[in-house]
Amino acid sequence: MATHLFTIKEALFFGWETFKKNWQFLLLAFIIVVLAGMVPNWLHDWAQENMPSVSFIFSILGWLVQMITSIGIIVISLKFVDGKKPVVEDVYKHYNLLLNYFLGSLLYGVVVIAGLILLIVPGIIWGIKYQYTTYLIVDKKMSPLDAFKKSGQITKKVKLKLFYLGLIFIGITLLGMLLFGIGLVVAWPIVSLAGAYVYRKLSPKS
């Protein structure tokens, strides 16, 4: 049975303490993720000027790389939560989950956008309710639909607390951006680790 006993303070404390103890690894992972996203964009811009007919290829490449590294961030964060030692290869080696991750992200995005169109509030509620769809795909290897349903179940009693936590995450990220973007080096891992901590509390490892 999943436990709903977590506090926002615990989650943020875990994120901060884990970052302090592993900042070198997390900094390296951050650099890899940023560069992996920037290189396809540079190639796209170059191709638009020199080879416009193939520039779309680099757009697709950037999109795929972004999803692969997003999977890697989840894997790394969960390993820290589970007391395991992640490796740099975790950033990019789980591409076998790409299709389900894409479908789960698409399903989540469509539902949230539809909710936002319906007077905004439903979109916020559904965004909170189904936010762990991709986590479940990565962690439990669930199908997109099963992960979507499971996310709705594990967040059932904690939506308000998750809403508050989300606001805090936004605040931390904005603060990191305001510090000339350098603060994101700290903000990104804290938010990722705290989010994984809460997920694991809601969906214990089997």
Contacts in CASP RR format, 6 or more apart in sequence:
PFRMAT RR
TARGET T0000
AUTHOR 0000-0000-0000
METHOD contacts of the structure
MODEL  1
MATHLFTIKEALFFGWETFKKNWQFLLLAFIIVVLAGMVPNWLHDWAQEN
MPSVSFIFSILGWLVQMITSIGIIVISLKFVDGKKPVVEDVYKHYNLLLN
YFLGSLLYGVVVIAGLILLIVPGIIWGIKYQYTTYLIVDKKMSPLDAFKK
SGQITKKVKLKLFYLGLIFIGITLLGMLLFGIGLVVAWPIVSLAGAYVYR
KLSPKS
2 154 0 8 1.000
2 201 0 8 1.000
2 202 0 8 1.000
2 203 0 8 1.000
2 204 0 8 1.000
3 201 0 8 1.000
3 202 0 8 1.000
3 204 0 8 1.000
4 157 0 8 1.000
4 158 0 8 1.000
4 201 0 8 1.000
4 202 0 8 1.000
5 201 0 8 1.000
6 158 0 8 1.000
6 161 0 8 1.000
6 197 0 8 1.000
6 198 0 8 1.000
6 201 0 8 1.000
6 202 0 8 1.000
8 161 0 8 1.000
8 164 0 8 1.000
8 165 0 8 1.000
8 168 0 8 1.000
10 197 0 8 1.000
11 165 0 8 1.000
11 194 0 8 1.000
11 195 0 8 1.000
11 197 0 8 1.000
11 198 0 8 1.000
12 168 0 8 1.000
12 190 0 8 1.000
12 194 0 8 1.000
14 81 0 8 1.000
14 193 0 8 1.000
14 194 0 8 1.000
14 197 0 8 1.000
15 189 0 8 1.000
15 190 0 8 1.000
15 193 0 8 1.000
15 194 0 8 1.000
15 197 0 8 1.000
16 190 0 8 1.000
18 80 0 8 1.000
18 189 0 8 1.000
18 193 0 8 1.000
19 26 0 8 1.000
19 186 0 8 1.000
19 189 0 8 1.000
19 190 0 8 1.000
19 193 0 8 1.000
22 80 0 8 1.000
23 189 0 8 1.000
25 86 0 8 1.000
25 88 0 8 1.000
26 189 0 8 1.000
27 185 0 8 1.000
28 88 0 8 1.000
29 73 0 8 1.000
29 76 0 8 1.000
29 86 0 8 1.000
29 88 0 8 1.000
29 91 0 8 1.000
29 189 0 8 1.000
30 184 0 8 1.000
30 185 0 8 1.000
30 188 0 8 1.000
30 189 0 8 1.000
32 69 0 8 1.000
32 88 0 8 1.000
32 91 0 8 1.000
32 92 0 8 1.000
33 69 0 8 1.000
33 73 0 8 1.000
33 91 0 8 1.000
36 65 0 8 1.000
36 66 0 8 1.000
36 68 0 8 1.000
36 69 0 8 1.000
36 91 0 8 1.000
36 92 0 8 1.000
37 62 0 8 1.000
37 65 0 8 1.000
37 66 0 8 1.000
37 69 0 8 1.000
39 65 0 8 1.000
40 58 0 8 1.000
40 59 0 8 1.000
40 61 0 8 1.000
40 62 0 8 1.000
40 65 0 8 1.000
41 58 0 8 1.000
41 62 0 8 1.000
43 58 0 8 1.000
43 61 0 8 1.000
44 55 0 8 1.000
44 58 0 8 1.000
44 59 0 8 1.000
44 62 0 8 1.000
47 54 0 8 1.000
47 55 0 8 1.000
47 57 0 8 1.000
47 58 0 8 1.000
48 55 0 8 1.000
64 98 0 8 1.000
67 98 0 8 1.000
67 101 0 8 1.000
67 102 0 8 1.000
67 105 0 8 1.000
68 92 0 8 1.000
68 94 0 8 1.000
68 95 0 8 1.000
68 98 0 8 1.000
69 91 0 8 1.000
69 92 0 8 1.000
70 101 0 8 1.000
70 134 0 8 1.000
71 94 0 8 1.000
71 95 0 8 1.000
71 97 0 8 1.000
71 98 0 8 1.000
71 101 0 8 1.000
71 134 0 8 1.000
71 138 0 8 1.000
72 90 0 8 1.000
72 91 0 8 1.000
72 92 0 8 1.000
72 94 0 8 1.000
72 138 0 8 1.000
73 91 0 8 1.000
73 192 0 8 1.000
74 134 0 8 1.000
74 135 0 8 1.000
74 138 0 8 1.000
74 139 0 8 1.000
74 196 0 8 1.000
75 86 0 8 1.000
75 90 0 8 1.000
75 94 0 8 1.000
75 138 0 8 1.000
76 86 0 8 1.000
76 90 0 8 1.000
76 91 0 8 1.000
76 192 0 8 1.000
77 192 0 8 1.000
77 193 0 8 1.000
77 195 0 8 1.000
77 196 0 8 1.000
78 135 0 8 1.000
78 138 0 8 1.000
78 139 0 8 1.000
78 196 0 8 1.000
78 199 0 8 1.000
78 200 0 8 1.000
79 85 0 8 1.000
79 86 0 8 1.000
79 90 0 8 1.000
80 86 0 8 1.000
80 193 0 8 1.000
80 196 0 8 1.000
81 193 0 8 1.000
81 196 0 8 1.000
81 197 0 8 1.000
81 200 0 8 1.000
82 200 0 8 1.000
82 205 0 8 1.000
94 138 0 8 1.000
97 137 0 8 1.000
97 138 0 8 1.000
97 141 0 8 1.000
100 137 0 8 1.000
100 142 0 8 1.000
100 143 0 8 1.000
100 144 0 8 1.000
100 147 0 8 1.000
101 134 0 8 1.000
101 137 0 8 1.000
101 138 0 8 1.000
103 144 0 8 1.000
104 133 0 8 1.000
104 134 0 8 1.000
104 137 0 8 1.000
104 144 0 8 1.000
104 147 0 8 1.000
104 148 0 8 1.000
105 133 0 8 1.000
105 134 0 8 1.000
107 133 0 8 1.000
107 144 0 8 1.000
107 145 0 8 1.000
107 148 0 8 1.000
108 127 0 8 1.000
108 130 0 8 1.000
108 131 0 8 1.000
108 133 0 8 1.000
108 134 0 8 1.000
108 148 0 8 1.000
111 123 0 8 1.000
111 126 0 8 1.000
111 127 0 8 1.000
111 130 0 8 1.000
112 123 0 8 1.000
112 126 0 8 1.000
112 127 0 8 1.000
112 130 0 8 1.000
113 123 0 8 1.000
114 122 0 8 1.000
114 123 0 8 1.000
115 122 0 8 1.000
115 123 0 8 1.000
115 126 0 8 1.000
116 122 0 8 1.000
116 123 0 8 1.000
116 124 0 8 1.000
124 163 0 8 1.000
125 159 0 8 1.000
128 155 0 8 1.000
128 159 0 8 1.000
128 162 0 8 1.000
128 163 0 8 1.000
129 151 0 8 1.000
129 152 0 8 1.000
129 155 0 8 1.000
129 156 0 8 1.000
129 159 0 8 1.000
130 148 0 8 1.000
130 151 0 8 1.000
130 152 0 8 1.000
130 155 0 8 1.000
131 151 0 8 1.000
131 155 0 8 1.000
131 162 0 8 1.000
132 147 0 8 1.000
132 150 0 8 1.000
132 151 0 8 1.000
132 152 0 8 1.000
132 154 0 8 1.000
132 155 0 8 1.000
132 199 0 8 1.000
132 202 0 8 1.000
132 203 0 8 1.000
133 144 0 8 1.000
133 147 0 8 1.000
133 148 0 8 1.000
133 151 0 8 1.000
134 147 0 8 1.000
135 147 0 8 1.000
135 151 0 8 1.000
135 196 0 8 1.000
135 199 0 8 1.000
135 203 0 8 1.000
136 142 0 8 1.000
136 146 0 8 1.000
136 147 0 8 1.000
136 150 0 8 1.000
136 151 0 8 1.000
136 203 0 8 1.000
137 143 0 8 1.000
137 144 0 8 1.000
137 147 0 8 1.000
139 199 0 8 1.000
139 203 0 8 1.000
139 205 0 8 1.000
140 147 0 8 1.000
140 150 0 8 1.000
140 203 0 8 1.000
140 206 0 8 1.000
142 150 0 8 1.000
150 203 0 8 1.000
154 202 0 8 1.000
154 203 0 8 1.000
155 162 0 8 1.000
155 202 0 8 1.000
158 202 0 8 1.000
162 198 0 8 1.000
165 194 0 8 1.000
165 195 0 8 1.000
165 198 0 8 1.000
169 191 0 8 1.000
169 194 0 8 1.000
169 195 0 8 1.000
172 187 0 8 1.000
172 190 0 8 1.000
172 191 0 8 1.000
173 184 0 8 1.000
173 187 0 8 1.000
173 188 0 8 1.000
173 191 0 8 1.000
175 183 0 8 1.000
175 187 0 8 1.000
176 182 0 8 1.000
176 183 0 8 1.000
176 184 0 8 1.000
176 186 0 8 1.000
176 187 0 8 1.000
177 183 0 8 1.000
177 184 0 8 1.000
177 187 0 8 1.000
END
